[in-house]
């Protein structure tokens, strides 16, 4: 018996054929059946890439707005100056301010999911790298979190914009919704994410870019997806 997993997990795992690669419709139907918990589990996508993240020209990162949202309430903080603070609040930011929020973060406050800043405060925010960096919260232009268009940025992240970035092992992991989502909504999110990651392939990369795609719920088993969905 597998000592690492409980009885419920092992029962659900029997529903997944280990060697089969499923299409999106099959994988989504299966991820709903194999979520073993009573709570509404998140659905996560994992893509293993053939890039070497140690090489600067093989970095894969970007953002994508999930058409059906992430199912998670995203807490957005905005640090800016003047009218931009009011703009952030009007757009739906949970926290908006200037120096006082910088001081709050330097004191260890990290109760937010996304930090958006305007370029004029990035110099001050950059000094918080040791606090924000390890949590993946440092704003960057590439992720759309350093911008003058505060209202648009807040709206997109609130609506389900997510950032993806290849890790040291060459994997990208990110949430694509909840088990309670309608199948069509999960498929729509999955398609958008897979297309975005494929489009982010480094221009000079030679070799096999996509190695594998796996779908799973928070507590459920991995379900392999056919790579043909990325073509």
N, C-alpha and C positions, 0 to 999 in steps of 0.2 A: 504493500500500500504506500502511496505517496504521502510521506509525513509532512511535507511542506504545505499541502493544501487540505482543506476540509472536505467533508463528505458531499456537501452541496456542489462545490467546485468540480469535484471528480465526476459527479453525476452529469453535470452540464457538459463537461469535456467530452463525454461519450458521444455527444451529438455532433461533434466536429471531426471530420475525416482529416487526419494529420497530414496526409500526402496530397489532398485535393486543393486546387486553387479555385476559389469561388468567384463568380461575377458579382457586381455590386449589389444587385437585387437579392441574390442568395446570401451574401455576407451580412447585409443589413437585417434580413429576416432572422438569420442565425444569431446575430449579436443580441437581438431582442430576446430570443429564447434562452440564451446561455448566461444572461445576467443573473447571478445567484442571490443577490441581496434584495431586501424589501424596499430600500431607499432607491431613488431615481438615479441610477448610476450614469456617469459620464461615458461617452463613447469616444475612444481615442484612436487616432490613426498613426501608424509607425511606418516610415519609409526608410529602408536601408539603401544608401547610395554608394557608388563606387569611387567617389571623390576622396582625395587626401586632404582633410581639413587643416593639416599643418602647413600646406602651401597656400599662400595668400591669393593666388589666382584660381583656387578651387573652393573658395568659400561659397556657400549657398545660403542665402537669407532673403527675406522679403516679408511682405504682409499680404493678407487676403481677407476680404470681407465675406463672412459666411452669409449666404443669401437668407438662410432661415435662422440666423443668430446662433449663439453658442449654448443658450439655455442657462447661462450663468450671469448673475447680476455683477457687472463689472464696475468696480469703484475707481473712478478717475480723479486724479489730482492734477491741477494746473498751477504752474508757477509762472508769473508774468508781472507786468507793470501796468499801471494806469487803466485805461479803458478795456484792455484785454482781460483783466480780472473779472470785470462785470460781464464781458462777452462770454467768458467761460461758464460763469454761474447761470447765465441765461440759456446757454446751450445744454445745461444739465450736468455740469461737473459736480462731483460730490464735495470736493475741496478746491478752493481757489484762493490764491493770495500771492504774496511776494516774499520778502526777507523772513517773515515770521514762519513760513512753511519750510524754508531752507534750514532755519534754526531747529525746527521741530524734527526734521529728518536727521540732522546731525546728532540729535539727542537720542536717536534710535527708533523714531516713529516710522513704521512701514505698513500702516493699515490702509493700503491701496493696491490696486492691480496694475494700473497704468499711470505713468507720470508724463505729462505733456508740458513742454516749456516753449517760450519764445526765444529766438536767438540772442536777444539782448541780456538774458539772465543765464545763458548756458555757461558762461565763465564761472559764475558762482556755483551753479549746480554741479559743474564738472569736478569741483573740489570734494564732492560727496561720493566720489567713485568707490571708495572702500566700503561704503555702506550700501550703495545702490547696485554696484557691479555684481557682487556675489548672488544677488537676488534677481538679476536680469531686469532691473528696473531703470537702468541708465538710459535717458532719452538719446535718440540718434535721428539724424536726418533720414536715413534709409528706412527706418521703421515708421516714419511719419510722426514721430513724437517731438521733433524740434521743428516748429512751424509758426508762421504768423497767422495762418488760417485756423485759429483756435476752435471756432464754432464747428467747422467741418471735421476736424480731428476728433473732438469730443463726441460728435454725433456718430462718426464711424465706429469708434471703439465701443460706444454704448450699444450700437446696433449689432456688434458681433465681429469686429475686425480683430484678427489674430496675427501674431508675428510668428514666423518660422525661421529656424536657424539650425544648420547642421552642427551636431555635437562632435566631440573629439573622436568618437568611434565611427563617424560617418552616418549617423542616424538623425532623422527628424521625427520628433514626436509632438503631436498637438491635438487638442480636443476638437471634435467636429459636431458636438451636440449631446443630447441626452437620450437614454433608452426610451423615454416616453414620447420622443418626437415621432411624427408620422414618418413612415418609411420613405416616402417621396422627398421629405424635407432633409432627411439624413443623406439620401442619395445625391440631392442637389448640393449639399455642403461638401460631401466627399469629392464629387466631380470637380467643383471649383478649386478645392485645395490641391488635389492631385495635378490638375492642369497648371496651377500656379507654380508648384514645385518643379514640374517638368520644364516650364518656361524659364525657370531660374537657373537652368543648366549653364555652367560657365562656358563662355564662347570658345575657348581654346581647348576644352577638355577632350581627351581621347580615351576611348575605352568604354566599358559598360557603365552607364550612368545610374540606371535603376536596377538594384539587386533584388529587392523584395518589398511587398506591401502587406501589412498586417492590420487587422481591425480587432478591437476588443473593448469590452466594457471595463469599468474600473476594477471589478473583482472577478471578471470572467476570463475564459481562455482565449488565446490568440486564434484568429481566423485568417488564413492566408487568402489574399485576393490575387486574381490573375493579373499579370503585368500587362495584358492586352488592353485593360481599361485605360492605360496611360497613353495608348497610341491614337 
